[in-house]
Amino acid sequence: MYNIDEIKELIALLEGSSLRVLEVQAGENRVRLEKAESAAQAVQPAPAGQPVASAVQQPQTEPAVVKAERGKTINAPIVGVFYSAPSPSAEPYVLPGRKVRKGDTVCIIEAMKCMNEIQAEEDGEITDVLVKNGDLVEFDQPLFSVK
């Protein structure tokens, strides 16, 4: 049986993708998620007693004015949990004021128990960290301000 955190990760993965349906099976346990036509969230029984969750969440977008004031950003390429350091006791990859070069690791995003290193796409200086360690981030959500 899938625990609630695993199901939440699956929902976040589906919401951050262009997929309409996501079905995962491990042994006899099966979860099927579908994006609904409306913004309502519903859970319905599946055939043969299997769970089906149908959910759509409206993406949280920032007003254009806020984006324009912020300038360049490093955005999340995937949905997952943001980690600023490689381990809880380690120093963060970057802090405000630190210069980064293209290809430098700036954070980790955990998605489906996989740790994905996120790298700077260009040279610059980190001016602000826009999310907190352990936050769930959405696809294309700004993580860092860069100048």
Secondary structure, DSSP 8 states (H G I E B T S, - for coil): ---HHHHHHHHHHHHTSS-SEEEEEETTEEEEEE--SSS--EEEE-GGG-EEEE---------HHHHHHH-EEEE-SS-EEEESSSSTTS--S--TT-EE-TT-EEEEEEETTEEEEEE-SS-EEEEEE-S-TT-EE-TT-EEEEE-
